Amino acid sequence: MTRHCRSKSCIVRRKPFVSFLLKCLIFHNYGQSSSLNLVALTSVPIALTSLERSQVTSTHRSFRGGVQCDYIVHWHRMSATELRELLKGRTASRDVQSSRSTLEDPDRGKWGSKTEFILSCLGYAIGIGNVWRFPYLCYRNGGGAFLVPYLLMLVLCGIPLFFMETTLGQFASTGCITLFRICPLLKGTGFAIVIVNIICTMYYNVIISYPIYFLVMSLRSKLPWEDCNHEWNTDKCLKLGTKMDETDNNTQTSSGDLTNFSTVWKTPADEFFHHKILQISDGIDSPGTVVWELLLCDMVSWIVIFLCIKNGVKSVGKVVYFTATFPFAILFVLFVRGVTLPGAWEGIRFYISPQWDQLLNIKVWADAAVQIFYSLGPGWGGIVNMASYNRFHNNNKWDSIFVPMVNCGTSIFAGFVVFSVLGFMSHKTGIPVATVATGGPGLAFVTYPEAITMLPLPQLWAVLFFFMLYLLGMDSLFVQIEAIISSVTDAYPKLRKHKQHVTAMSCFVMFLGSLSCVTNGGMYVLQLLDWYAASISVIFICIVEVVIVGWIYGCSNFIRDLEFMTQEKVHVWWKMSWKYVTPTILVFIFMTTVAFNSPVTYNGKRYPEWAHALGWIAALASMICIPIGIILMLAISRGTLYQRLKKNLWPSSSWGPAVEEDHAAWKSHIAKCTTDDCTSTLSFSHPLPCRLKH
């Protein structure tokens, strides 16, 4: 990586006590290296002779225009003798070479461009939930009126959380475990993030394996869920839209009041999903055997994921150009097809018609907050990890506003896609929209596939829809798995040279963990883990994060670091948000999630008590890391309890920018704030107001 030295930063300032700040020293001849153009020095309190000073000054003036910076040298690595040798152009210091490698950090990697970061964030935030969860929540909670609390929660909680996590990741350039050098006492939070990611990644890959199965079956001349004439169908299978006298099989009839038809009949798509794909058992206490077709799809998905992420951000950054953009194209095509169908606008009207009285229902506000929270994905480590590959001085504020807004816009747009087709389905069958409208896997794998069979060229629309679902899920998995791997390799840097092996081993271990979800009772296990492991634990992790930023590390310190990094002032709103507003909303989300939590069920089947206990164990498996970490840090520290707490609540010595040049400049910035009482600007390349007397 090369750095450009601008004339503004190449300023030689005199300081008292014969110390002065050297910003750029330029050498024509540097030993055997003909490529060396510049050596930048920061904060060098070395007494040089007047002759040496004139050499530095004249050299600077000769190259006042921008030049290539090939090496960065730091004062604490150079003695006065070495500096004089450098001025004479005689020797090359070993510290110069090591400093360059530190700056470039080739083993960890960086995004090739800002576009790669934005696309990765979009791919992570926009997932299957935007298609199968938000539309259903919107119509159930007041239609268009639901957008009021939804957008309000976006501004008050979603965007501030996203901005906070991208700032943490970009500033420290590290993964989830080592990120908590900011507060060593709560280092266990990093391990909690890794554990919750491992648990959820195992079953999430099984979810995106279902579209692979559907894709293969969609290539047939006739969709296998189009009628009830298959060996997996039961006598309760009903083909929507047929008449009693159209077939000898009276299980394929439809007439009369079908408002409650789902309690009596099952559609071909329903039975295809549950009896053919899942081969579902009677309950979680009947695990059965492995469903081999589903196991094969699960294995294929893991192989595809590994091939895409094996080279870290270098490969992910290229793959997302397709996987993060193509779903938008498919969604637009499905939208155009949907709104041109008869009955489509009836479904859309049902989706957006506001019911303003619902705004008085606290459950509506809770659903809006929860949807924003889970849609953007804070607390999982993915946002932190993606931002850690950014350039240090990237302005992440607008990134953190743009991505959540696009995410919410996509959710709203997906509602039009879904309900236009549901309106057509209602028009075709006579079943009310309220009856056919469902959320979750039922919408993606039962209701929408059933509606597709009523369209012309159903194979085409089936391929597009399920390919879109797989891409949406795959992007989210990219980031989650990369967050796990980066956390491990950042904690143990020697593993970076073997990252492909670490990635392969991680994928294999999680593949083994997913085997419990591809059995006959696998859907019950999947639903159980999703209900408990991915709920309150992630919210709790986010609460810990905002408490660290707002109250332990200090919001003023955090804003000081953010301003130093982005080179621009931060509005006071962000401080108010991180310190008061966002923590309050997160506590509200946590409390309502617990208060409105109901026992997990699937297809109306209740779980036994031991299954609920297992679910809570899965939730506590991650959260327990936080108190364990506190106990361990206090145990290994010395002094009184107060001294131990004080020491471990304060950032460790290794906290700060990862690149040495940035770290040294950051330390100088803090010192400047202290000596100048935070009333002056920085003395190096970018003037920034100091906000805190550190």
C-alpha positions in Angstrom: 0.0 0.0 0.0 1.4 3.4 -0.9 0.4 6.7 0.8 0.4 10.1 -0.8 2.1 12.9 1.0 0.3 16.2 0.4 2.0 19.5 0.8 -0.3 20.4 3.7 1.0 17.5 5.7 4.7 18.1 4.8 5.2 20.9 7.4 8.3 21.2 9.5 7.3 22.9 12.8 9.7 24.1 15.4 8.9 23.2 18.9 10.5 24.2 22.2 13.3 22.2 23.8 14.9 21.7 20.4 12.2 19.2 19.4 10.2 19.6 16.3 7.7 17.7 14.2 9.2 16.1 11.0 6.4 15.2 8.6 8.3 14.3 5.4 11.9 13.6 4.6 12.7 12.9 1.0 15.7 11.0 -0.3 16.9 10.5 -3.9 19.4 7.8 -3.1 18.6 5.3 -0.4 21.3 2.7 -0.4 20.5 -0.1 -2.9 16.8 0.9 -3.2 15.9 3.0 -6.2 12.2 2.9 -5.4 12.4 4.7 -2.1 11.0 8.2 -2.5 9.9 9.3 0.9 10.3 8.6 4.6 7.7 10.2 6.8 8.5 10.8 10.5 6.1 11.6 13.2 6.7 13.4 16.5 10.5 13.1 16.6 11.8 14.7 19.8 15.4 14.5 18.5 17.8 17.4 18.8 19.3 18.0 15.3 22.0 20.5 14.3 21.1 23.7 12.5 22.8 22.2 9.4 20.7 19.1 9.6 17.6 21.2 10.0 18.4 23.1 6.9 18.9 19.9 5.0 15.4 18.7 6.0 13.8 22.1 5.2 15.5 22.4 1.8 14.6 18.8 0.9 11.0 19.5 1.8 10.8 22.6 -0.3 12.3 20.9 -3.2 9.4 18.4 -3.2 6.5 20.6 -2.2 4.2 18.9 -4.6 2.7 15.5 -3.9 5.1 12.5 -4.0 4.8 8.8 -3.3 5.4 7.8 0.3 7.0 4.4 0.3 8.1 4.0 3.9 6.9 5.3 7.2 9.4 5.7 10.0 8.4 6.4 13.7 10.5 8.4 16.1 10.4 5.8 18.8 12.1 3.3 16.5 14.9 5.5 15.4 17.9 6.8 17.3 19.5 10.2 16.6 22.4 8.3 14.9 20.0 6.4 12.6 18.2 9.6 11.7 21.5 11.2 10.8 22.5 8.2 8.7 19.2 8.4 6.9 19.8 12.1 6.1 23.1 11.1 4.6 21.4 8.3 2.6 23.9 5.7 3.8 22.0 2.9 5.5 18.5 1.3 5.6 17.1 0.7 9.0 15.4 -2.6 9.6 12.7 -0.7 11.4 11.8 1.0 8.2 11.0 -2.4 6.6 9.1 -3.7 9.6 7.1 -0.4 9.7 6.1 -0.8 6.1 4.8 -4.3 6.7 2.8 -3.0 9.6 1.3 -0.3 7.5 0.4 -2.5 4.7 -0.8 -5.4 6.9 -1.1 -7.8 3.8 -2.1 -10.8 5.8 -5.3 -9.3 7.1 -6.4 -7.6 3.9 -8.5 -4.5 2.9 -11.4 -3.9 0.7 -10.4 -3.3 -2.9 -12.7 -0.3 -3.0 -15.4 1.4 -1.0 -18.0 -0.1 -3.4 -17.1 -3.6 -2.1 -17.7 -2.5 1.5 -21.1 -1.0 0.6 -22.2 -4.0 -1.3 -21.1 -6.4 1.4 -23.1 -4.3 4.0 -26.1 -4.4 1.7 -25.8 -8.1 1.2 -25.5 -8.6 4.9 -28.4 -6.4 6.0 -30.8 -7.4 3.2 -31.6 -11.0 3.7 -34.5 -13.5 3.5 -36.2 -11.7 6.4 -36.8 -8.6 4.2 -39.0 -10.9 2.0 -40.7 -13.2 4.4 -41.0 -11.3 7.6 -41.4 -7.5 7.0 -44.4 -7.7 4.6 -46.3 -9.9 7.0 -45.5 -7.7 10.1 -46.5 -4.6 8.1 -50.0 -5.8 7.2 -50.6 -7.4 10.7 -49.6 -4.3 12.5 -51.7 -1.6 10.8 -50.5 -1.6 7.2 -49.2 1.8 6.2 -49.5 3.0 9.8 -46.8 0.5 10.7 -44.3 2.6 8.7 -44.5 5.4 11.3 -42.9 3.4 14.2 -40.8 1.4 11.8 -39.1 4.5 10.3 -38.9 6.2 13.7 -37.0 3.2 15.1 -34.7 3.3 12.1 -33.7 6.9 12.9 -33.5 6.5 16.7 -32.0 3.0 16.9 -31.0 1.4 13.6 -28.8 4.0 12.1 -27.0 5.0 15.3 -26.2 1.3 16.0 -25.0 0.8 12.5 -22.8 4.0 12.7 -21.5 3.0 16.1 -20.4 -0.5 15.0 -18.8 0.6 11.7 -16.9 3.2 13.7 -15.6 0.6 16.2 -14.6 -1.8 13.5 -12.9 0.8 11.3 -11.1 2.6 14.1 -9.6 -0.5 15.6 -9.3 -2.5 12.4 -9.8 -5.8 14.2 -12.4 -8.6 14.8 -15.0 -9.1 17.5 -12.8 -10.7 20.2 -9.8 -8.2 20.1 -12.3 -5.3 19.6 -13.0 -5.4 23.4 -9.6 -4.1 24.2 -11.7 -1.0 24.5 -13.0 -2.5 27.8 -11.0 -5.6 28.9 -13.5 -6.3 31.7 -16.1 -7.1 29.1 -13.9 -9.0 26.7 -16.2 -12.0 27.1 -18.7 -10.1 24.9 -16.4 -10.9 21.9 -16.6 -14.6 22.6 -20.4 -14.3 23.0 -20.6 -12.8 19.5 -18.6 -15.7 18.1 -20.6 -18.4 19.8 -24.0 -16.9 18.8 -22.7 -16.7 15.2 -21.6 -20.3 15.2 -25.0 -21.5 16.5 -27.0 -19.4 14.1 -24.8 -20.0 11.0 -25.2 -23.8 11.4 -29.0 -23.7 11.0 -29.1 -20.7 8.7 -27.2 -22.6 6.0 -29.9 -25.3 6.2 -32.6 -22.6 5.6 -30.8 -21.4 2.4 -30.5 -25.1 1.3 -34.2 -25.3 0.8 -34.1 -22.9 -2.2 -31.5 -25.1 -3.7 -33.9 -28.1 -3.5 -36.7 -26.0 -5.0 -34.4 -24.7 -7.8 -33.6 -28.2 -8.9 -37.2 -29.3 -8.8 -38.2 -26.1 -10.7 -36.3 -27.3 -13.8 -38.9 -30.0 -14.5 -41.5 -29.7 -17.2 -44.1 -29.5 -14.5 -43.6 -28.1 -11.0 -44.0 -31.0 -8.5 -46.0 -28.9 -6.1 -48.5 -28.0 -8.8 -51.0 -30.8 -8.0 -51.8 -33.6 -5.6 -50.8 -36.5 -7.8 -47.6 -37.6 -6.1 -46.7 -40.3 -3.6 -46.0 -37.7 -0.8 -49.5 -36.3 -1.0 -52.2 -37.2 1.5 -56.0 -37.3 1.4 -56.0 -33.8 2.8 -54.2 -32.3 -0.2 -56.4 -29.7 -2.0 -55.5 -28.1 -5.3 -56.7 -24.5 -5.1 -59.0 -23.3 -7.9 -60.4 -26.6 -9.0 -64.1 -27.6 -9.1 -65.7 -30.6 -7.5 -66.5 -32.3 -10.8 -63.2 -31.7 -12.5 -61.5 -34.8 -11.1 -62.4 -38.1 -9.6 -60.1 -37.4 -6.6 -62.4 -35.5 -4.2 -59.3 -34.4 -2.2 -58.5 -32.0 -5.1 -61.8 -30.0 -4.9 -62.5 -26.5 -3.6 -65.8 -24.8 -3.0 -67.7 -23.1 -0.3 -66.2 -21.1 2.5 -62.4 -21.5 2.5 -61.7 -18.9 5.1 -60.4 -21.6 7.4 -59.2 -24.0 4.8 -55.7 -24.3 6.2 -57.1 -26.0 9.3 -58.8 -28.6 7.2 -56.8 -28.9 3.9 -53.2 -28.7 2.8 -52.1 -27.2 -0.5 -49.8 -29.2 -2.8 -47.0 -26.7 -2.1 -47.5 -27.3 1.7 -47.3 -31.0 1.3 -44.4 -30.8 -1.1 -42.4 -28.8 1.4 -43.2 -30.7 4.5 -43.6 -34.3 3.2 -41.1 -34.3 0.3 -38.4 -31.8 1.2 -38.4 -32.0 5.0 -40.0 -35.4 5.3 -41.1 -34.0 8.7 -41.7 -36.2 11.7 -44.4 -35.7 14.4 -42.3 -33.6 16.7 -38.8 -32.7 18.0 -38.9 -35.9 20.2 -39.0 -37.9 16.9 -35.7 -36.9 15.2 -35.9 -39.8 12.7 -33.0 -40.3 10.2 -31.1 -38.0 7.9 -32.9 -36.7 4.8 -30.3 -37.5 2.2 -31.5 -35.1 -0.4 -31.5 -32.2 2.1 -28.1 -33.3 3.4 -26.8 -33.1 -0.2 -28.2 -29.5 -0.6 -26.7 -28.5 2.7 -23.3 -29.8 1.6 -23.5 -28.1 -1.7 -24.3 -24.8 0.0 -21.4 -25.1 2.4 -19.0 -25.8 -0.6 -20.3 -22.8 -2.4 -19.9 -20.6 0.7 -16.3 -21.9 1.2 -15.3 -21.2 -2.3 -16.6 -17.6 -2.1 -14.9 -16.7 1.2 -11.7 -18.8 1.2 -9.6 -15.8 0.4 -11.3 -13.5 2.8 -12.3 -10.0 1.7 -10.3 -10.4 -1.5 -12.8 -13.0 -2.8 -15.9 -11.8 -1.0 -15.3 -8.3 -2.3 -15.5 -9.6 -5.9 -18.4 -12.0 -5.3 -20.7 -9.4 -3.8 -20.7 -7.5 -7.1 -23.1 -10.2 -8.3 -24.7 -11.7 -5.2 -25.6 -8.3 -3.7 -27.0 -6.7 -6.8 -28.7 -9.5 -8.8 -31.4 -10.0 -6.1 -32.5 -6.4 -6.7 -32.9 -7.1 -10.4 -34.9 -10.3 -9.7 -37.0 -8.4 -7.2 -37.8 -5.7 -9.8 -38.8 -8.3 -12.4 -41.1 -10.1 -9.9 -42.6 -6.7 -9.0 -43.4 -5.9 -12.6 -44.9 -9.3 -13.1 -46.8 -9.1 -9.9 -48.5 -5.7 -10.4 -49.7 -6.7 -13.9 -51.7 -9.6 -12.5 -55.5 -9.5 -11.9 -56.3 -8.8 -8.3 -52.7 -7.5 -7.6 -53.9 -4.1 -6.4 -56.3 -5.6 -4.0 -53.4 -7.3 -2.3 -51.4 -4.1 -2.3 -54.3 -2.2 -0.9 -54.5 -4.8 1.9 -50.8 -4.3 2.5 -50.6 -0.5 2.7 -54.0 0.6 4.0 -53.3 2.3 7.3 -55.0 1.4 10.5 -54.1 4.3 12.7 -55.6 2.9 15.8 -52.9 0.3 15.8 -50.4 3.0 16.8 -51.8 2.8 20.3 -50.8 -0.8 20.6 -47.4 -1.2 22.3 -46.9 -4.5 20.5 -46.8 -2.7 17.2 -44.0 -0.5 18.4 -42.2 -3.5 19.8 -42.5 -5.3 16.5 -41.2 -2.3 14.6 -38.1 -2.0 16.9 -37.4 -5.7 16.8 -37.7 -5.8 13.0 -35.3 -2.9 12.6 -32.9 -4.5 15.0 -32.8 -7.9 13.4 -32.9 -6.6 9.8 -29.8 -4.5 10.1 -27.9 -7.1 12.1 -26.0 -5.2 14.9 -24.6 -7.3 17.7 -23.6 -10.2 15.4 -20.1 -8.8 14.7 -20.7 -8.7 11.0 -20.9 -4.9 10.8 -17.8 -4.5 13.0 -15.9 -7.0 10.9 -16.8 -5.5 7.5 -15.8 -2.0 8.7 -12.5 -3.3 10.0 -11.3 -3.8 6.4 -11.9 -0.1 5.5 -9.3 2.5 5.1 -8.7 4.2 8.3 -9.9 7.7 7.2 -12.9 6.5 5.3 -16.0 8.7 6.1 -18.3 5.9 7.4 -21.1 8.3 8.5 -22.8 8.4 5.1 -22.2 4.7 4.6 -24.0 4.1 7.9 -27.0 6.1 6.8 -27.2 4.9 3.2 -27.1 1.1 4.0 -29.9 1.1 6.6 -32.1 3.3 4.4 -31.7 1.0 1.4 -32.4 -1.9 3.7 -35.7 -0.5 4.9 -36.6 0.6 1.4 -36.0 -2.9 0.1 -38.3 -4.3 2.9 -41.1 -2.0 1.9 -40.6 -2.7 -1.8 -40.6 -6.5 -1.2 -44.0 -6.1 0.4 -45.4 -4.9 -2.9 -43.8 -7.9 -4.6 -45.3 -10.3 -2.1 -48.8 -8.9 -1.7 -49.3 -8.3 -5.4 -49.0 -12.0 -6.0 -51.0 -12.8 -2.9 -53.7 -10.5 -4.2 -53.7 -12.4 -7.5 -53.9 -15.7 -5.6 -56.9 -14.4 -3.6 -58.5 -13.3 -6.9 -57.9 -16.7 -8.5 -59.1 -18.9 -5.6 -61.7 -16.7 -3.8 -59.7 -17.1 -0.5 -59.4 -13.8 1.4 -56.0 -12.1 1.4 -55.9 -12.2 5.2 -56.1 -16.0 5.0 -53.4 -16.6 2.4 -51.0 -14.0 3.9 -48.4 -15.6 6.1 -45.0 -14.8 7.4 -41.7 -16.7 7.8 -40.8 -19.9 6.1 -44.5 -20.5 5.3 -44.6 -17.5 3.0 -41.3 -18.3 1.2 -41.7 -22.1 0.9 -45.5 -22.7 0.9 -47.7 -19.7 0.0 -45.5 -18.0 -2.7 -44.6 -21.2 -4.4 -48.4 -22.1 -4.5 -49.1 -18.7 -6.1 -46.3 -19.2 -8.7 -48.1 -22.3 -10.0 -51.0 -20.1 -11.1 -48.8 -17.9 -13.3 -47.9 -18.5 -16.9 -44.4 -20.0 -17.3 -44.3 -21.0 -13.6 -40.9 -22.7 -14.0 -39.3 -19.3 -14.9 -40.8 -17.5 -11.9 -39.9 -20.3 -9.6 -36.3 -20.3 -10.7 -36.0 -16.5 -10.3 -37.7 -16.5 -6.9 -35.7 -19.3 -5.3 -32.4 -18.1 -6.8 -33.1 -14.7 -5.3 -33.7 -16.3 -1.9 -30.5 -18.2 -2.0 -28.4 -15.2 -2.9 -30.1 -13.1 -0.2 -29.2 -15.8 2.4 -25.7 -16.5 1.0 -24.6 -12.8 1.4 -25.6 -12.9 5.0 -23.7 -16.1 5.6 -20.6 -14.6 3.9 -20.4 -11.9 6.6 -21.3 -14.1 9.6 -18.7 -16.7 8.8 -16.0 -14.1 8.0 -16.8 -12.5 11.3 -16.1 -15.8 13.1 -12.9 -16.5 11.2 -11.5 -12.9 11.5 -12.2 -12.9 15.2 -10.1 -16.1 15.6 -7.2 -14.9 13.3 -7.1 -11.5 14.9 -6.8 -13.1 18.3 -4.2 -15.5 17.1 -2.3 -13.6 14.3 -0.1 -16.6 13.4 -3.2 -18.3 11.9 -3.5 -15.6 9.2 -1.0 -17.4 7.1 -3.2 -20.4 7.2 -6.5 -18.6 6.7 -7.8 -21.0 4.0 -7.3 -23.9 6.3 -9.0 -22.1 9.2 -11.9 -21.3 6.9 -12.2 -24.9 5.6 -12.1 -26.2 9.2 -14.7 -23.7 10.4 -17.1 -24.6 7.5 -16.6 -28.3 8.1 -17.3 -28.0 11.9 -20.4 -25.9 11.3 -21.5 -28.4 8.6 -21.3 -31.2 11.2 -23.3 -29.0 13.6 -26.0 -28.5 10.9 -26.6 -32.3 10.6 -29.2 -32.1 13.4 -31.3 -29.8 11.2 -31.4 -32.1 8.1 -33.2 -35.0 9.9 -36.9 -35.7 9.9 -37.2 -33.6 13.0 -34.7 -31.1 11.8 -37.2 -28.3 11.2 -38.2 -28.5 14.9 -34.6 -28.1 15.9 -34.1 -25.2 13.5 -37.1 -23.4 14.8 -36.0 -24.0 18.4 -32.6 -22.5 17.9 -33.9 -19.6 15.9 -36.5 -18.9 18.6 -34.0 -18.8 21.5 -30.4 -18.5 20.4 -30.9 -15.6 18.0 -33.2 -13.5 20.2 -32.4 -12.0 23.6 -28.7 -12.9 23.4 -28.0 -10.6 20.5 -30.0 -7.8 22.1 -28.1 -8.2 25.3 -24.8 -8.0 23.4 -25.9 -4.8 21.8 -26.8 -3.3 25.2 -23.3 -4.1 26.4 -21.8 -2.5 23.4 -23.7 0.8 23.8 -23.0 0.9 27.5 -19.2 0.6 26.8 -19.3 3.3 24.2 -21.7 5.7 26.0 -20.7 5.3 29.6 -17.5 3.3 30.2 -15.2 4.4 27.4 -17.1 7.6 27.3 -19.1 9.2 24.5 -16.8 12.2 24.4 -13.8 9.9 23.9 -15.6 7.9 21.3 -16.6 11.1 19.4 -13.0 12.4 19.7 -11.7 9.2 18.1 -14.4 9.4 15.4 -13.6 13.0 14.5 -9.9 12.1 14.3 -10.7 9.2 12.0 -13.1 10.8 9.7 -11.5 14.3 9.8 -14.8 16.1 10.3 -16.9 17.3 13.2 -19.7 15.0 14.6 -23.1 16.5 15.3 -24.2 16.5 18.9 -27.2 14.3 18.0 -25.0 11.2 17.8 -23.7 11.8 21.3 -27.2 12.1 22.6 -28.2 9.0 20.7 -25.4 6.7 21.8 -25.6 7.8 25.4 -29.3 8.0 26.0 -31.7 7.3 23.1 -30.3 4.1 21.7 -29.7 2.4 25.0 -33.2 3.2 26.1 -34.7 1.7 23.0 -32.5 -1.4 23.3 -33.7 -1.9 26.9 -37.3 -1.5 25.6 -36.6 -4.2 22.9 -35.1 -6.5 25.4 -38.0 -6.1 27.9 -40.7 -6.5 25.3 -39.0 -9.5 23.7 -39.0 -11.2 27.1 -42.6 -10.0 28.0 -44.2 -11.0 24.7 -42.2 -14.2 24.4 -44.4 -17.2 23.9 -43.5 -20.9 23.9 -42.1 -22.0 20.5 -44.4 -24.0 18.2 -44.2 -25.2 14.6 -47.2 -26.0 12.5 -49.3 -25.8 15.6 -47.3 -28.4 17.5 -46.1 -27.6 20.9 -42.6 -28.5 22.2 -41.9 -30.6 25.3 -40.5 -28.9 28.4 -37.0 -30.4 27.9 -36.9 -28.7 24.4 -37.6 -25.3 25.9 -34.8 -25.9 28.5 -32.5 -26.8 25.6 -33.4 -23.6 23.8 -32.6 -21.5 26.9 -29.3 -23.3 27.2 -28.5 -22.3 23.6 -29.3 -18.7 24.5 -27.3 -18.7 27.6 -24.3 -20.5 25.9 -23.3 -17.1 24.4 -24.4 -14.7 27.2 -22.6 -16.7 29.9 -19.3 -15.7 28.3 -19.8 -12.1 29.6 -19.9 -12.8 33.3 -17.2 -15.5 32.9 -15.0 -13.0 31.2 -15.5 -10.5 34.0 -14.6 -13.0 36.7 -11.5 -14.1 34.9 -10.2 -10.6 34.2 -10.7 -9.7 37.9 -9.1 -12.9 39.0 -5.9 -12.4 37.0 -5.5 -8.7 37.9 -3.7 -7.4 41.0 -4.7 -5.0 43.7 -7.9 -4.3 45.5 -11.3 -4.9 43.9 -11.6 -1.2 43.1 -8.2 -1.2 41.5 -8.9 -4.3 39.5 -12.2 -2.8 38.3 -10.6 0.5 37.4 -7.8 -1.1 35.5 -10.0 -3.4 33.5 -12.6 -0.8 32.7 -9.9 1.4 31.1 -8.8 0.6 27.5 -5.8 -1.6 27.2 -2.5 -0.2 25.9 -3.0 -2.0 22.6 -6.4 -0.3 22.0 -6.5 2.2 19.1 -5.7 2.3 15.4 -4.0 -0.8 14.1 -1.6 1.0 11.8 1.4 2.4 13.7 1.4 5.7 11.8 -2.3 6.3 12.7 -1.8 5.1 16.2 1.1 7.5 16.8 -0.9 10.4 15.3 -3.9 9.4 17.5 -1.7 9.5 20.6 -0.4 12.9 19.6 -4.0 14.1 19.1 -4.9 12.9 22.6 -1.8 14.6 24.0 -2.7 17.8 22.1 -6.2 17.8 23.7 -4.7 17.5 27.1 -2.0 20.2 26.8 -4.1 22.7 24.9 -7.2 22.1 27.0 -9.1 21.0 23.9 -9.4 24.5 22.5 -7.0 24.3 19.6 -6.8 22.2 16.5 -4.5 19.4 15.6 -1.1 20.4 14.4 -0.9 17.7 11.7 -2.5 17.3 8.3 -6.2 17.7 9.2 -7.5 20.3 11.6 -10.0 18.9 14.0 -11.6 20.3 17.2 -10.6 18.5 20.3 -13.6 17.7 22.5 -12.2 16.1 25.6 -9.6 16.7 28.1 -8.4 13.1 28.2 
